[in-house]
Amino acid sequence: MSDSTNKQGRPHVLIAGAGMGGLTLALALLQKGYDVDVYEQSAELREVGAGLWISANGSKVMNALGLAEQLQKINLPPQDRLIRYWKTGESKSVLPSNASPKADHTLVQVLRAELQRVLYEAVVRLKPDAVHFGVRTIGAETVDGRARLLIENGEYVEGNVVVGCDGAHSRVRQSLFGPAPARYTDALAWRGLAPMNKLKPQHREPLASTWVGPTAHVTTYPVQRNGELFVSFSAQVDSSTWHTESWSEKGDLADALKDFEGWHQDILDLFISSENLFRWGLFVRDPLDAWSKGHVTLLGDACHSMTPYLGMGVNMTMEDAYVLARCLEAGGGDIPGALQRYDHARIARANRTKAESLKMLKIFHSPALEQPGTAWPYIDRQWSTEAVRERYDWLLQYDATTVEI
């Protein structure tokens, strides 16, 4: 297949992966007039029963892409954000969205599948055949100033740029920089989606809550799917047992209840009422000091997969996508130069976020949370307005649409 540019002379960009990063990048580039093709190994968009938070830094990207109205249709914004004690459910209100003069702490709460649908529909409105399903990519390379995306069947697709948006197990990353061994963090995660009509009335309040305990914590918030209301929850628990690094591994209710033995009944009810339970190990990889080589680069989990403790994974991916689109536009025909500009703009911030997220594990899981007498002074200290601002303001202030590149 031959190298191609569109009528404006802009590069043809090949994207491996139709997740949040791949679709966000595709939309940003299509809006700038680029030709884009996305290659996705799944036969169709897969519905993942999980919620996510889009924080202010991610919302700036979504707004710039013209998706604010669509997101508000599927958003269930919290009226309050609480820290709750694992044994009793007692709560403390934490930083409201307008409490910081330096950063917007507003959250958009949506189902991952709904956000993916919104992005996909926006992409195919601009190019109906942009996304190619059922194509397993196995790597990428630069040959004679052109980028090749390698396909499992031995073929390849050729363009001007390849972007690996193929997740934590990225084959594009491996083809550029070799294997990236994963280290288990001695923690595993659970997630589920519980229909509100199966839950007690207190679960139906529009609240975002984080329950904290000495060896585990649980985050809960409302989401909607086709008008039906759910509580999305994710739970992380200390565990020395090695588990699979996969979002799709089913979990057993008995194991979940054992992991959260002694917790408040409201938490146990979420596990009991969930449509499905999923469990996976939390792993980390060493940070990369380069994401790009030749005409190939990486984005999102492919280059900076991180633990979920700051809730920034998808927001970092959105930032990557918009900054990369800007760098390609600013770089003109100098693809390697544009990708080096992208590396310079993004790597330090992504690696800092990755490190700060891992540090949060010790804050969420502290021996001080075992008993109320030590727990509440600890909670008041760690989730004071000042502490939360210090932890999050630098993340939320960032604007991928205007940051210097």
C-alpha positions in Angstrom: 0.0 0.0 0.0 1.4 3.4 -0.8 2.0 6.4 1.3 -0.8 8.9 1.2 -1.7 12.5 2.1 -5.1 14.2 1.8 -6.0 17.0 -0.5 -4.6 19.6 2.0 -1.3 17.9 2.0 -1.6 16.8 5.6 -0.5 13.4 6.8 -2.5 10.2 6.7 -2.5 9.0 10.3 -2.9 5.3 11.2 -4.2 4.6 14.7 -3.9 1.2 16.5 -6.9 0.9 18.9 -10.4 2.3 19.1 -10.5 3.0 22.8 -10.8 6.4 24.4 -7.4 7.5 23.2 -7.7 6.3 19.6 -11.1 7.8 19.1 -10.3 11.1 20.8 -7.2 11.5 18.6 -9.1 10.4 15.5 -11.8 13.1 16.1 -9.2 15.8 16.9 -7.3 15.1 13.7 -10.4 14.7 11.5 -11.6 18.1 12.7 -8.3 19.5 11.6 -8.7 18.1 8.1 -6.4 15.0 8.4 -7.1 11.7 6.9 -7.3 9.1 9.6 -7.8 5.3 9.8 -8.3 3.4 13.1 -7.7 -0.3 13.4 -9.4 -2.2 16.2 -9.0 -5.9 17.0 -12.5 -6.3 18.4 -15.3 -7.2 15.9 -17.3 -4.2 17.3 -17.3 -1.7 20.0 -17.3 -3.6 23.2 -19.5 -2.5 26.0 -17.5 -2.3 29.3 -19.8 -2.1 32.3 -17.8 0.6 34.2 -18.1 4.2 35.0 -15.4 6.9 34.8 -14.9 10.5 35.8 -14.0 13.2 33.4 -12.3 15.9 35.4 -11.8 19.5 34.3 -8.6 18.8 32.4 -10.4 16.1 30.4 -13.5 18.2 30.0 -11.5 21.0 28.3 -10.6 18.5 25.6 -14.1 17.3 25.2 -15.4 20.8 25.0 -12.9 21.8 22.4 -14.0 18.8 20.3 -17.6 20.0 20.5 -18.9 17.2 22.7 -20.0 19.2 25.8 -23.7 18.9 24.9 -23.6 15.2 24.2 -21.8 14.5 27.4 -24.2 16.5 29.5 -27.0 14.3 28.2 -25.4 11.2 29.7 -23.8 12.9 32.7 -25.1 12.5 36.3 -23.1 15.2 38.2 -22.7 14.6 41.9 -24.4 17.1 44.3 -21.7 16.4 46.8 -18.5 14.4 47.2 -17.9 12.4 50.3 -15.2 10.5 52.2 -16.9 7.7 54.1 -15.6 5.5 56.9 -15.5 1.8 56.0 -17.2 0.4 59.1 -20.0 2.8 59.8 -20.6 4.8 56.6 -20.1 8.1 58.5 -19.1 10.8 56.0 -17.2 14.0 55.5 -17.9 16.3 52.6 -14.8 17.1 50.7 -13.9 19.9 48.2 -16.9 21.1 46.3 -16.5 22.0 42.7 -16.2 25.7 43.3 -14.0 25.7 46.4 -10.7 26.2 44.7 -9.8 29.6 43.2 -7.1 27.9 41.0 -8.9 24.9 39.5 -12.3 23.6 38.6 -13.1 20.4 40.5 -16.3 19.6 38.6 -16.8 16.0 37.5 -18.6 14.5 34.6 -19.7 11.0 35.5 -20.5 8.6 32.6 -20.3 5.0 31.6 -17.2 4.2 29.7 -19.3 2.6 27.0 -21.4 5.7 26.6 -18.4 7.9 26.2 -16.9 5.5 23.7 -20.2 5.6 21.7 -20.2 9.4 21.7 -16.7 9.6 20.4 -17.3 6.9 17.8 -20.4 8.5 16.4 -18.5 11.9 16.2 -15.7 10.2 14.3 -17.9 8.3 11.7 -19.9 11.5 11.1 -16.7 13.0 9.7 -15.5 9.8 8.0 -18.0 6.9 7.9 -15.3 4.3 7.2 -12.7 5.6 9.6 -12.8 2.6 12.0 -11.8 -0.9 10.8 -12.9 -3.6 13.2 -11.5 -7.1 13.5 -8.0 -6.1 12.6 -5.3 -7.3 15.1 -2.2 -5.1 14.9 1.2 -6.5 16.1 3.6 -3.6 15.8 4.8 -0.6 13.8 8.0 0.6 12.0 9.4 3.4 10.0 10.6 2.4 6.5 12.1 5.0 4.1 10.3 7.9 5.8 7.0 6.2 5.9 5.1 4.6 8.8 3.9 1.0 8.7 1.3 -0.5 11.0 1.9 -4.2 11.0 -1.1 -6.6 10.8 -1.3 -10.1 12.3 -1.9 -11.8 9.0 1.5 -10.6 7.7 0.2 -7.6 5.8 0.8 -3.9 6.7 -1.0 -0.6 6.3 1.2 2.3 5.2 0.8 6.0 6.0 2.7 9.0 7.3 2.3 8.5 11.0 1.4 5.5 13.2 0.0 6.1 16.7 -0.2 3.1 19.1 -3.3 3.6 21.2 -3.4 -0.1 21.9 -3.4 -0.2 25.7 -1.1 -1.4 28.5 -0.1 -4.5 26.6 0.8 -2.4 23.5 2.3 -4.3 20.6 3.3 -1.0 19.0 5.3 0.0 22.2 7.0 -3.4 22.2 8.0 -3.0 18.6 9.6 0.4 19.3 11.2 -0.2 22.7 11.1 -3.9 23.5 9.3 -5.6 26.3 8.1 -3.6 29.3 7.8 -6.0 32.2 4.9 -5.3 34.6 5.3 -5.4 38.4 2.5 -6.4 40.6 1.7 -3.7 43.2 0.3 -6.0 45.9 -3.2 -4.7 45.2 -6.1 -5.9 43.1 -9.2 -4.1 41.9 -12.9 -5.0 41.7 -15.5 -3.2 39.6 -19.2 -3.5 39.1 -22.4 -1.8 38.1 -25.4 -2.2 40.4 -28.9 -1.2 39.2 -30.3 1.5 41.5 -33.7 -0.2 41.7 -32.1 -3.1 43.4 -30.5 -0.9 46.1 -31.6 0.8 49.3 -32.8 4.4 49.0 -29.5 5.8 50.4 -27.7 4.5 47.2 -30.0 6.6 45.0 -28.7 9.9 46.2 -26.6 11.8 43.6 -23.4 11.6 45.5 -19.8 10.6 44.7 -18.4 8.7 47.6 -15.0 7.2 48.5 -15.1 4.7 51.3 -11.7 4.4 53.0 -10.3 1.6 55.2 -7.0 0.3 56.5 -6.5 -2.2 53.6 -9.0 -1.2 50.9 -11.1 1.6 49.5 -14.2 1.8 47.3 -15.4 4.6 45.0 -19.1 4.9 44.1 -21.1 7.3 41.9 -24.3 7.3 39.9 -24.3 6.7 36.1 -27.0 6.2 33.5 -27.5 3.9 30.6 -30.4 4.4 28.2 -32.3 6.2 31.0 -31.7 3.4 33.6 -29.8 4.5 36.7 -26.9 2.5 38.2 -24.3 2.9 40.9 -20.8 2.3 39.4 -18.2 1.2 41.8 -14.6 0.4 41.8 -12.8 -1.1 44.8 -9.1 -1.6 45.4 -7.8 -4.0 48.1 -4.4 -5.0 49.3 -3.5 -8.5 48.2 -0.2 -10.3 48.0 -1.7 -12.8 45.5 -0.8 -12.4 41.9 -3.8 -11.7 39.6 -4.2 -11.3 35.9 -3.7 -7.9 34.4 -7.0 -7.9 32.5 -10.2 -5.8 32.8 -12.3 -8.6 31.5 -11.5 -11.3 34.1 -14.7 -12.2 35.9 -14.7 -12.2 39.7 -16.6 -14.4 42.1 -19.0 -12.8 44.6 -17.7 -15.0 47.5 -14.2 -13.7 46.9 -15.4 -10.1 46.9 -17.3 -10.5 50.1 -14.3 -12.1 51.7 -12.0 -9.2 50.6 -14.5 -6.8 52.2 -15.4 -8.7 55.3 -16.4 -6.4 58.1 -17.3 -3.5 55.8 -20.5 -1.6 56.0 -23.5 -3.4 54.5 -24.0 -0.7 51.9 -20.7 -1.7 50.3 -21.6 -5.4 50.5 -25.0 -4.7 48.9 -23.2 -3.2 45.8 -21.3 -6.4 45.2 -24.3 -8.5 45.8 -26.5 -6.4 43.4 -24.0 -5.9 40.6 -24.8 -7.1 37.1 -21.3 -8.6 36.8 -18.2 -8.5 38.9 -14.7 -8.1 37.4 -11.4 -8.5 39.3 -7.9 -7.8 38.1 -4.4 -7.2 39.5 -2.9 -3.7 39.5 0.4 -3.6 37.8 3.0 -0.8 37.0 5.7 -0.5 34.4 8.7 1.7 34.5 8.1 5.1 33.0 9.4 5.6 29.5 11.8 8.5 28.7 10.7 8.5 25.0 7.4 7.7 23.4 8.3 8.3 19.7 10.7 6.8 17.2 10.8 7.9 13.6 7.2 8.2 12.3 5.7 6.2 15.1 4.5 7.3 18.6 2.4 6.1 21.5 -0.6 7.5 23.5 -2.5 6.7 26.7 -2.0 3.4 28.5 0.4 2.3 25.7 3.0 4.7 27.1 1.9 5.6 30.7 -0.5 3.1 32.1 -1.1 4.0 35.7 -2.9 2.9 38.9 -6.5 4.3 39.3 -5.9 6.1 42.6 -6.1 9.6 41.2 -8.8 8.8 38.6 -6.7 10.4 35.9 -6.1 7.6 33.4 -8.7 8.6 30.8 -8.1 12.3 31.4 -4.4 11.9 30.7 -5.3 10.0 27.5 -7.5 12.8 26.4 -4.7 15.3 27.0 -2.3 13.2 25.0 -4.7 13.0 22.1 -5.3 16.8 21.8 -1.7 17.8 22.3 -0.5 15.2 19.7 -3.0 16.6 17.2 -1.7 20.1 17.9 1.9 19.0 17.5 1.3 17.3 14.2 -0.5 20.5 12.9 2.3 22.8 14.2 5.0 20.5 12.8 3.8 20.7 9.2 5.5 18.0 7.1 8.3 17.3 9.7 6.8 14.3 11.3 9.7 13.2 13.5 10.0 16.8 14.7 6.3 17.0 15.5 6.5 13.7 17.5 9.6 15.0 19.4 7.6 18.1 20.3 4.8 15.8 21.6 7.2 13.9 23.7 8.6 17.1 25.2 5.1 18.4 25.9 3.7 15.3 27.5 6.2 12.8 29.1 7.1 14.7 32.3 3.5 15.4 33.2 2.3 11.9 32.5 5.2 10.3 34.4 4.6 12.7 37.4 0.9 11.8 37.4 1.7 8.1 37.2 4.0 8.5 40.3 1.6 10.6 42.3 -1.2 8.1 41.6 0.8 5.2 43.1 1.6 7.3 46.2 -2.1 7.7 46.8 -2.4 4.0 47.7 -0.7 4.6 51.0 -3.1 7.5 51.7 -6.2 5.5 50.9 -5.0 2.4 52.8 -3.6 3.5 56.1 -3.4 1.7 59.5 -4.8 4.9 61.0 -8.2 4.0 59.4 -8.6 0.9 61.4 -10.4 2.5 64.4 -12.6 5.7 64.5 -10.4 7.3 67.1 -7.5 7.6 64.8 -9.5 7.5 61.5 -11.3 10.8 61.8 -8.3 12.9 62.6 -6.5 11.2 59.7 -9.4 11.8 57.3 -9.7 15.4 58.4 -6.0 15.9 57.7 -5.8 14.0 54.4 -9.0 15.3 52.9 -8.9 18.9 54.1 -9.6 21.5 51.5 -6.0 22.5 51.5 -4.8 18.9 51.1 -7.2 18.2 48.2 -6.2 21.4 46.4 -2.6 20.5 46.7 -3.2 17.0 45.4 -5.4 18.0 42.4 -5.1 21.6 41.4 -2.0 21.1 39.4 -3.7 18.3 37.5 -7.0 20.1 36.9 -5.5 23.5 35.8 -3.8 22.0 32.8 -5.4 22.9 29.4 -4.3 20.6 26.5 -5.9 23.1 24.1 -3.6 26.0 24.9 -0.5 24.6 26.7 2.8 25.5 25.1 4.0 22.9 22.6 
